[in-house]
Amino acid sequence: MRINEIPVNNIAFYGRTYFNKNDNALFFNWSCAGFELMFKGTKIEAEFVSTYSEDSLAAYLLVLVDYGTDNEIRHKIKLDKQKALYVLAENLSYGTHSIKVLKISECQYATAGITQIICDGELVEMPPKKRKLLIEFIGDSITCGFGNISPDEEGEFSTSTEDGFQSFAALTANNLGVDYSLVSLSGWAVYKSPYGKTVPDIYSKTDALNDPDLTEWNFQENQADIVVLGLGTNDSAWTGSEPTKLDEFESAYFNFLSEIRSRYPNAYIVCILGSLVIPEHPIMERVQNAVGRFNDDRSEFMKIAYRDKETEGLGCGHPSVIKHRKNAEVLTYRLKTIIAEL
């Protein structure tokens, strides 16, 4: 069945997604974006399209079969062709099964679009979805999970070494049992970075990197209850300790906070920084200054402990899954209190 022919009650989408008529595909390019459905049968396949260009930057998907049950099965799919049919599940006991597919590699390296679903039975209408709290995580490589499953502390990055589902963002959301969406790109910054561009420049778009029509994201229909803003690490490599650059960064951070508030009038905003920024770096104080100037009783700054290479390890110079789990524990604890007061 073509993806645009599937009844809305038979499939649910997660994250910022969009349908492209030229490819006849529903794209879910951001980390942890994807879809969920139910079917009755023993085998199900899906046709995916991708901007596959080189092996080291291929898109990776995580498939969760009967997620959260005693019979849960997990496996990864590497989209190593520009268009191909892939098995999501097979040799299952005949009956009703749930399938959840999430993109665990990040948006800027390769796309992931689904064109059709093929199963040996039939799609089943999903139970009515109860509205859960929604957390939007805005960040850089740390939020993406860059290198978090790499066995090499300083090795070369490839998309096979990152797993968004094991990032602190996904771990925190799953700890809390809430919905979540990631808008994160390795190397990107609030204002300037030696490594990439700025997130505020593309934040309002569904997917400015890959959507040829540059469609606006529908914030009104996707209101976040909490926003976790994890930017500043890449900016710190540009600002150093230069006061003028730090002033410019602080202003840009304040302006981005203002944009987020305009998009989500009622959301609680938690600004985090620290995994890869030493506590003494002046950019830490500048983020706190920006939050203070914002003077909003529904926003706060939360310092994250600097990574400990000896006890936590690194992957491609970035936080390992061990560090992501620790960050998730700390953030989960704080967000539980915030949620109780919403």
C-alpha positions in Angstrom: 0.0 0.0 0.0 1.3 3.4 -0.9 2.2 5.5 2.1 -0.2 8.3 1.1 -3.0 5.8 0.8 -2.8 4.5 4.3 -5.7 5.7 6.5 -4.7 8.1 9.1 -5.9 5.8 11.9 -3.5 3.1 10.7 -0.2 5.0 11.0 1.3 7.6 13.4 4.2 9.8 12.6 6.8 11.2 15.0 9.0 14.3 14.7 9.1 16.8 11.8 8.0 14.9 8.7 6.8 15.9 5.3 5.4 14.3 2.1 7.3 14.9 -1.1 5.2 14.5 -4.3 8.2 14.1 -6.6 9.4 11.0 -4.7 5.9 10.0 -3.6 7.5 9.5 -0.2 6.9 10.6 3.4 10.3 11.8 4.7 11.4 11.5 8.3 14.9 12.9 8.2 15.5 14.2 11.7 17.0 12.1 14.5 14.3 9.9 16.1 11.7 11.0 13.6 9.7 8.1 12.2 6.4 6.2 12.2 4.4 3.5 13.9 1.7 1.1 12.7 0.1 -2.2 13.5 -0.6 -5.2 11.2 -2.0 -8.6 11.4 0.2 -11.2 9.8 3.8 -12.7 10.0 5.9 -10.5 7.7 6.0 -6.8 6.8 8.3 -4.9 4.4 8.7 -1.3 3.5 10.2 0.5 0.5 12.5 3.4 1.5 14.2 6.1 -0.5 17.4 7.8 0.6 20.0 10.3 -0.6 22.6 7.5 -0.2 25.9 8.7 -1.6 28.7 7.1 0.5 28.8 4.2 2.9 30.1 6.1 5.9 27.2 8.6 5.8 24.3 6.3 5.1 21.0 6.7 6.9 20.3 4.2 9.7 16.8 3.1 11.0 15.9 1.4 14.2 13.0 -1.1 13.9 11.1 -1.9 17.1 8.8 -4.9 16.7 6.1 -5.2 19.5 7.9 -2.5 21.4 7.5 -2.6 25.2 6.3 -6.2 25.3 8.0 -9.5 26.4 8.3 -10.4 22.7 10.0 -7.2 21.6 12.5 -7.4 18.8 15.0 -4.7 17.7 17.1 -4.5 14.7 18.8 -1.8 12.5 18.4 -1.1 8.8 21.1 0.6 6.8 19.6 2.4 3.8 22.4 1.6 1.4 20.5 2.2 -1.8 18.7 5.2 -3.1 15.5 3.1 -3.4 14.9 -0.4 -2.2 12.6 -2.8 -0.3 13.6 -3.8 3.2 12.2 -6.3 5.7 10.9 -4.8 8.8 9.8 -8.1 10.4 9.4 -11.7 9.3 8.8 -15.2 10.8 6.5 -13.7 13.4 3.7 -15.7 15.1 0.5 -15.0 13.2 -1.4 -12.3 14.9 -1.4 -8.5 15.5 2.0 -6.8 15.8 3.2 -3.3 16.2 6.0 -1.8 14.2 7.9 1.3 15.1 10.6 2.7 12.8 12.8 5.6 13.9 15.7 7.2 12.1 18.7 7.1 14.4 21.2 8.9 12.2 21.0 12.7 11.8 19.3 14.8 9.3 22.3 16.4 7.5 24.0 13.3 6.2 21.3 11.2 4.4 17.5 11.3 4.1 15.0 8.6 4.8 11.6 8.4 3.1 9.0 5.7 3.0 7.0 5.1 -0.2 5.0 2.0 0.6 4.2 -0.9 3.0 3.8 -4.5 2.0 2.7 -7.2 4.4 1.3 -10.7 4.2 -1.8 -9.7 6.1 -3.4 -6.4 6.6 -2.9 -3.1 8.4 -4.9 -2.8 11.6 -6.4 0.4 13.0 -4.3 1.7 15.9 -5.9 2.4 19.3 -6.9 6.0 19.7 -3.7 8.0 20.6 -4.0 9.8 23.9 -2.3 13.2 24.0 1.0 12.9 25.8 3.3 15.7 26.8 5.7 16.7 24.0 9.3 17.6 24.6 11.3 19.3 21.8 15.0 18.9 22.0 17.0 21.5 20.1 20.8 20.8 19.9 23.9 19.9 18.2 26.0 16.7 17.9 25.5 15.8 21.5 21.7 15.8 21.1 22.1 13.7 17.9 24.1 11.1 19.8 27.2 11.7 17.6 29.7 8.9 18.1 27.9 7.6 21.2 28.2 3.9 20.2 31.7 4.2 18.7 34.2 1.8 20.2 37.0 4.3 19.4 37.4 7.3 21.7 39.0 9.5 19.0 38.1 7.6 15.9 36.6 8.9 12.6 32.9 9.5 12.6 30.4 7.6 10.5 26.7 7.4 10.8 27.1 3.8 12.0 28.6 5.2 15.2 25.7 7.4 16.3 22.3 6.3 17.7 19.7 8.9 18.4 17.6 6.4 20.3 20.4 6.2 22.9 21.0 9.9 23.1 20.2 11.7 26.4 17.2 13.2 24.6 15.5 10.0 23.7 16.5 8.3 26.9 15.0 11.2 28.9 11.7 11.2 27.0 11.4 7.5 27.3 12.1 7.6 31.0 9.2 10.1 31.3 6.9 8.2 28.9 6.3 11.3 26.8 6.4 12.1 23.1 9.5 13.9 21.8 11.0 15.5 18.7 14.7 16.3 17.9 15.9 19.3 15.9 19.6 18.8 16.1 22.6 18.9 13.8 26.3 18.2 14.5 28.5 21.2 14.3 25.7 23.7 14.2 25.5 26.7 16.5 23.3 29.5 18.0 25.4 32.2 16.4 28.7 31.1 14.8 30.8 28.0 14.7 34.0 26.9 12.9 32.1 23.7 12.1 28.7 24.6 10.7 25.8 27.0 10.3 23.2 28.3 12.8 20.1 26.5 14.0 18.0 29.7 14.3 18.4 30.2 10.5 16.5 27.0 9.8 14.5 26.4 12.9 11.1 27.6 11.5 11.3 25.2 8.6 10.1 21.6 8.6 13.5 20.5 7.1 15.3 23.3 5.3 18.2 21.0 4.5 16.2 18.5 2.4 12.7 19.9 1.7 12.9 21.6 -1.7 9.8 23.7 -0.9 11.3 24.9 2.4 7.9 24.5 4.1 7.2 26.1 7.4 6.8 23.7 10.4 3.3 23.8 11.8 4.1 24.9 15.4 0.5 25.6 16.2 -0.6 22.0 15.7 2.6 20.6 17.3 2.9 22.6 20.5 5.7 21.5 22.8 5.1 21.5 26.5 8.8 21.5 27.3 11.7 22.7 25.2 15.3 21.5 26.0 17.7 23.9 24.4 21.2 22.3 24.2 23.2 24.7 22.0 26.4 26.7 22.7 29.1 24.0 22.6 30.0 24.8 19.0 29.8 28.5 19.5 32.4 28.2 22.3 35.0 27.1 19.8 34.4 30.3 17.9 34.0 32.8 20.7 36.9 31.5 22.9 37.3 34.1 25.6 36.9 37.2 23.4 34.4 39.7 25.0 33.1 41.0 21.7 32.3 37.6 20.3 30.8 36.5 23.6 28.6 39.6 23.6 27.4 38.7 20.1 26.8 35.1 21.2 24.8 36.2 24.2 22.6 38.5 22.1 22.0 35.7 19.5 21.1 33.2 22.3 18.7 35.7 23.8 17.1 36.3 20.4 16.7 32.6 19.8 15.1 32.1 23.2 12.6 34.9 22.2 11.8 33.0 19.0 11.2 29.8 20.8 8.9 31.6 23.2 7.0 33.1 20.3 6.5 29.6 18.8 5.5 28.0 22.2 3.9 30.6 24.4 3.2 28.2 27.2 6.2 25.8 27.1 8.8 25.5 29.8 12.3 26.1 28.4 15.3 24.4 29.9 18.7 25.6 28.6 21.4 23.1 29.1 25.2 23.2 28.5 28.3 21.4 29.8 29.0 17.9 28.5 31.8 19.1 26.2 32.3 22.7 27.6 34.7 23.0 30.5 33.0 24.7 33.5 35.4 27.6 33.4 34.6 28.6 29.8 33.0 32.1 29.8 30.3 30.9 27.5 28.6 29.1 30.4 28.1 32.5 32.1 26.9 34.0 28.9 24.1 31.4 28.6 23.1 32.1 32.2 23.1 35.8 31.4 20.9 35.4 28.4 18.4 33.3 30.4 18.5 35.9 33.2 17.9 38.7 30.8 15.0 36.8 29.3 13.3 37.2 32.6 10.8 34.5 32.0 9.4 32.5 35.0 9.0 29.5 32.7 12.7 29.1 31.7 15.9 28.2 33.4 19.5 27.3 32.9 20.8 23.8 34.0 24.5 23.1 34.0 25.4 19.6 32.8 28.5 17.9 34.3 31.6 18.0 32.0 32.4 14.6 30.6 34.8 12.3 32.5 36.9 10.5 29.9 38.3 8.0 32.5 35.0 6.8 33.9 32.6 7.4 31.0 34.8 7.1 27.9 34.3 8.9 24.6 33.2 8.0 21.1 34.7 10.0 18.3 35.6 12.7 20.9 32.0 12.9 22.1 30.0 11.6 25.0 29.5 7.9 25.1 26.2 6.1 25.8 27.4 5.9 29.5 27.5 9.7 29.6 24.2 10.1 27.8 22.6 7.8 30.3 23.9 9.9 33.2 22.7 13.1 31.6 19.3 11.5 31.0 19.1 10.6 34.7 19.8 14.1 35.8 17.5 15.7 33.3 14.7 13.2 33.9 14.8 14.1 37.6 14.5 17.8 37.0 11.8 17.4 34.3 9.7 15.2 36.6 9.4 18.2 39.0 8.6 20.6 36.1 6.0 18.3 34.7 4.3 18.0 38.1 3.9 21.7 38.1 2.7 22.2 34.6 
